[in-house]
């Protein structure tokens, strides 16, 4: 595999925690022999040494091994809270109350749903408000739910398959009962799961990048973009070119920052130590005097960029893509 950044491994967790990294070959060996394996608590650091960027060829197998780890009677810090929050709120957090302030004019009824996601509506409301404003500026007809049910990504990648299947079932029932014909997702994890793992859904699932177009307002500044591993590595290639071209058309200069994971694919859950190491290394790529802004159009990436650009005190300002386009 060709290095995208000289001297750095493409697999982010192999780069920051090589002692606990499991190769694709090792993962396949475990899968072939998983009925003979009994995982112990000490296996946690290796099995959960993953930020779910999709860079490897065995992401689905890694998730199956986490499920086996749980089935074997093991646990991890925070699992009880994760299950409790889901049971009580259908959310990764101890609340399902949205913190966004939706702009006026969003229709109460539409056959198109804009599904924003838990992180987007609870932890980073301003990012989501900008996305809502952008869709309205583009005169896209859509509605939103008063309360969303989590897509279940954090449950799936933690090995909690029973809770994940409940999330899928309840969301499918809700979407079909509302007779939505189209669902626009703000989060790439929601997009991937709804599109690929929700059998019986009577709606077309699209990602918000499909609705990005150049504005008539001229902009300026030099921009570095954190593109989305969760799109590029899961069958939606080419979005990065479209986004860069849109930024250039309205006046921004897009500088080349070779792609590497930001660490946000699993959210701030699981092995937060490796997430932080990946995030800090990625911030070093963006810490350039010739950049005015760093940006992204993924909620998880934005949470990382906003948090760690400040912690690492890098030069460019973090501004979400929708704000840059408005």
N, C-alpha and C positions, 0 to 999 in steps of 0.2 A: 504494500500500500504506500503510495507516494505521500511524503510529508507535505502538508499544506503550509506549515510554519517550520522553518528550518530548525532542526534540533529538538523538535517536540513531537511526541507521539500523537496520532490522531485520536486514539481512544483516551478520553479525558481522565478516567479513573486509573488507567494504566500509567498515565503521566504523573499523577499526584499521589497514588498509593499502589505502586507496583507490587509490593509484597502481598497484597490481598487481591490482586487482579486475577480473574479467571479467564483464560483464553477461550475462544470459540471451541477449540478442540477439547478442552477440559469440560466445558459445559455440555457438549454433545456426549462425552463419556458418562457424565453424571446422569444425563437423560436416559441413555441406554441401560443404565444400571440402577435407576432410581428406586425400583422395587426392592433392591438388595441393600440400599443405603439407609442408614438411620442417622439423620442429621442431629447434631448436638448444639447447645447454645453457643459454643465456641466457633461455630461455622458462620455466625451472624456477619462478622466483618467482611468475610469473603463473598457470601451470597448477596449481601446488600451493598456491596461496593459497586454501585451503579447509579448514574443520574438519569438513566433512560433517555439518552439522546438519540438512540436508534442507529448509532454508528456501526455497531457490530452486526453480525449475521444471526445472532442467537438471542435477540431481546425477548421473544416470546418464550423461549426455553428458560431463560433466566427467571422470568415470572413464574413459570411452572415449578422451578426449584424453590422459590420463595414460598409458594403454596405448600410444597412438600415439607419445608422447614416448619411451617405452622402446624400442619397435620401431624408431624412427629412430636408435637407437644411442646414446642419451643415458643418463645415470646421475645419481645423487644421493648425497649423503653418507649412509652407513649401508646402502645397498642390498645390498652384499656380505654384511654381517653378517645382514641380514634373510633373505636366501636361505640362508645357511649354517645359521642357527638353525632355519629351517623344515625343511631337509633332514635335520638331525641330531636335532632334538627335536620337530618339528611344533608349534612354539611361536614367538612373537615374541621370546622371551628365550633366553639360553644355558642353559636348563634346562627340563624339563617336570615337575619334581618339585613337587608341591603342598605349600604351607606351612600349609594349614589343619589344624586339629585337629577332625575331625568329632565331634559329640556321639555318645554311646553310644546304640545302639538303632536305627541306620539299617539297614534290611534289606539283606542281600546280594543278594536277588533281588526284583524287582518288575517289573511291566510298565510302570511309570512311571519315567522317568529325570529326575533333576534335573541339568541341564547348567549348570555354573557359569561356565566360561570361563577363559582364561589370566590376564587381569588379576586376576580375582576370586580365583583360587586361589594365585597366585604373589606379586602385589604388595600386595593388600589382604586378607589372610586373615581379619582380625577382622570385616570387613564381611560376608564370606561365612559365617563361623561364626554370626553373628547371623541371617542368612537361613535357614541350616539349622535353628537352634534354633526360629525362628518357624514353619517348616513342620512341624516335629515337634510343637510346641505346638498347632498346628491339627489334629493327627492325620492329616496327609496321608501316604498310603502312597507311598513313592518309594525309589529307590536312587541311588547315584552310581557313577561309574567310578573305578577306581584311577588311571588315566591318561587324560586327555582329549586329543583332537586339536583343535588350534585351528580355529575356524570359518572362518578365512581372511579376515576383514574387512580387516585391515591390509594383506594382500596385494592384495586387490581394489582398494582405494582408492589403492594405490601404483602400480597399473598392471601388477602381476605376475600376469597372468591364468593362465599355465601352472601356477604354484604354487597359485593359488587353486582352480583346477579339480581339482587333486590333493586338496586339502583337502576339497572337497565330495564327491568320489568316495569317499574313505576314510571319512569320517564317515557317509555314507549306507550304505555296506557294513557298517560297525560297528553302526549303529542297527538295521538290518534283520536282521542276524545274531543280535542280542540279542532280537529280536521285541518291541521296545518298542511299546506302543500309544499312549503319550503322552510328550512331552518338554516339561518345564517349563524355561524359560530364565531365568537370572538377568541376562544381558546382553542389551540390546535389539538389538545388532548381530547376535548369534547368533540371536536370535528372528527377526529380519527375514530373514536369509539362509536359515535352515532352513525357514521357512514359505513363502518366495517363490521360492527359487532351488535347491531340492533336489528335483528331479523324481524320482519313484520312491520317495520316502520313505513307509514304511508306518505312520507314526505321526502323531498330531495334535500340532501344535506350539502351545504356549501360553506366555504371559509370566507371570512370578510375580505381577504385579499382579492377575491373575484370582483369586488365592488370598488376597488381603488382606481381613480382616474385623475389626470392632472387638473389642477384648478386654474382659474383665469388670473389669479393673483400671483405676481412675480415674487419670488423669494431669493434669498442669497445666503451663502454660508457654506462651509466645508463640512461634510457629513460622513461619519462612519456608521455602517448599519450592522446590527446584530441580526442576521437572518436566522430562520427557524429550523433547527435540527429536526423538529417534530413534523415539519412538512417535507424538507429536503430528503430526509432519510426514510420517509414512509409513503413514497409514491406520488408526491405532488412537487416534482422538480420544476424548476423554471420560474417559480414565484420571485426568487431573488432578483432575477434579471428584470422582471416587470416592475418591481418596486424601485430598483435603482434607476430605471428609465423614467419613471414618473417623477422622481425627485429631480433628475437632470432637466426634464422638460419644463419644470416650473422655476428653474434657476439655480438650484443647489449644485454644488460640485461634490460628487460622491467619490471619496478617496478609497483606494483599495486597502482593506484590512482583511487578510485571508481568514476564511471561516474557521472557527473553532467553537466548541460548546461553551456556553456561559455558566453551566451548572444547574440551570433551573428546570430541567425536564421532569424531575420528581417533586417539584415544589420545595418548600423548606421542611422536608420530612425525611425520615430515615437517617442516613449517615450525614448529618449536617456538617461534620468535620470535612468530608471530602467535597461537599457542595461548596463550602467556603474556599477551600484550596483551589478548586477549579475556577470559581468566580474571581478570585484575586489574580490568578494567572491571566484570565481573559481581560481583566481591567488593565493589566500591563500592556496588552496589545493596543488598547485604545488611548493610552496615556501619551498622546502626541501633541506637540505644539501646533502642528498644521491642521488640527481638527477643531472645529467650533462646536460641533454637536455629535453625540452618539445617540442612536435611536433604534427602536424595534417596534414590531407590531404584534408581539406575543405577550400576554399578561405575565407569564412566568419569567420570561427574559426581562421584561420591564421591571419586575420586582427586584431582580438581581441587579440590573443596571442602575436603577435609582438608589438602591441600598449601598452597593459596593463602590459606585463611582464617588460617593461621599466618604465612605470608610477609607478608601484608598487615595482620596484627594487627587484624582486625576484631572488633567487640564480641561478637556472638553466638557460641556454641559450636557446632561442627559435630558432629552426631550422626546416624548413619544411621537411616533410617526403621524398619528392623527392630528396632533397639535402642529406639527411641521406642515401638514397639508392644508389645514384650515385657513 
